[in-house]
Amino acid sequence: MNEKEQFGEIAAQEFNVGDIVQWTTWNKSSEKWDINYGVLMKMENVIRSNRMVSIATVKPLNEQFEEKELFTLSLKLVKPHSFDSEMNS
């Protein structure tokens, strides 16, 4: 039996810890989508609703202490991490 990749795992391959990502949330008062930005802290496959899915933990840039768990497919890469290039400079 061939093992399939987990739901969202293909999209997760685009990301690395430390990347700047964006996602949208619905604003009820303005009836528009708000764009949010954050730093990707970790990615893992977890069981949700009896299905293994890819979940990303993100530290929003506009919130000091809060971390959010988001479905990896809802993220868009804004800027890849650059730890290696900064260390070699």
Phi, psi and omega per residue, in radians:
M1 nan 2.264 3.126
N2 -1.391 2.350 3.115
E3 -1.548 2.173 3.127
K4 -1.475 2.718 3.037
E5 -1.248 2.658 -3.123
Q6 -1.220 2.709 -3.103
F7 -1.073 2.089 -3.121
G8 1.626 -0.101 -3.072
E9 -1.216 -0.571 3.097
I10 -1.120 -0.746 3.093
A11 -1.148 -0.578 -3.115
A12 -1.159 -0.436 -3.135
Q13 -1.154 -0.329 3.126
E14 -1.317 -0.324 -3.004
F15 -1.898 2.715 3.005
N16 -2.359 2.672 3.082
V17 -1.018 2.342 -3.125
G18 1.746 -0.188 3.105
D19 -1.164 2.593 2.968
I20 -1.552 2.203 -3.098
V21 -2.198 2.870 3.052
Q22 -2.304 2.718 3.052
W23 -2.649 2.876 -3.116
T24 -2.008 2.636 3.017
T25 -2.334 2.575 -3.122
W26 -1.408 2.236 3.091
N27 -1.742 1.928 -3.078
K28 -1.137 -0.657 -3.062
S29 -1.230 -0.714 3.139
S30 -1.635 -0.156 -3.095
E31 0.920 0.817 3.092
K32 -2.452 2.838 3.060
W33 -1.454 2.240 3.048
D34 -1.663 2.408 3.086
I35 -1.638 2.282 -3.140
N36 -2.046 2.600 3.134
Y37 -2.193 2.606 3.109
G38 -2.871 3.074 3.120
V39 -1.852 2.270 3.138
L40 -1.253 2.089 -3.088
M41 -1.667 -0.722 3.095
K42 -2.857 2.798 3.058
M43 -2.304 2.467 3.118
E44 -2.701 2.746 3.057
N45 -1.684 2.182 -3.124
V46 -2.314 2.780 3.111
I47 -1.539 2.132 3.060
R48 -2.305 2.227 -3.125
S49 0.905 0.825 3.100
N50 1.070 0.482 3.117
R51 -2.483 2.415 3.098
M52 -1.370 2.159 -3.113
V53 -2.323 2.790 3.114
S54 -1.572 2.129 -3.131
I55 -2.082 2.369 3.111
A56 -1.919 2.407 3.020
T57 -1.751 2.163 -3.044
V58 -2.166 2.426 3.026
K59 -1.716 1.838 3.133
P60 -1.038 2.461 -3.131
L61 -1.259 -0.436 -3.077
N62 -1.703 0.076 3.128
E63 -2.206 2.177 -2.966
Q64 -1.198 -0.773 -2.983
F65 -1.999 -0.147 -2.988
E66 -1.608 2.476 2.955
E67 -2.032 2.593 -3.121
K68 -2.115 2.502 2.990
E69 -1.740 2.178 -3.099
L70 -2.266 2.600 3.041
F71 -1.152 2.239 -3.032
T72 -0.987 -0.586 3.134
L73 -1.142 -0.308 -3.121
S74 -1.473 -0.075 -3.090
L75 -1.661 2.656 3.049
K76 -2.265 2.338 -3.140
L77 -1.267 2.229 3.092
V78 -1.776 -0.860 -3.124
K79 -2.620 2.168 3.104
P80 -1.170 2.675 3.093
H81 -1.118 2.722 -3.110
S82 -2.393 0.653 -3.127
F83 -1.056 -0.793 -3.087
D84 -1.094 -0.786 -3.112
S85 -1.194 -0.558 3.106
E86 -1.252 -0.614 3.137
M87 -1.210 -0.590 -3.104
N88 -1.454 -0.138 -3.105
S89 -1.408 nan nan
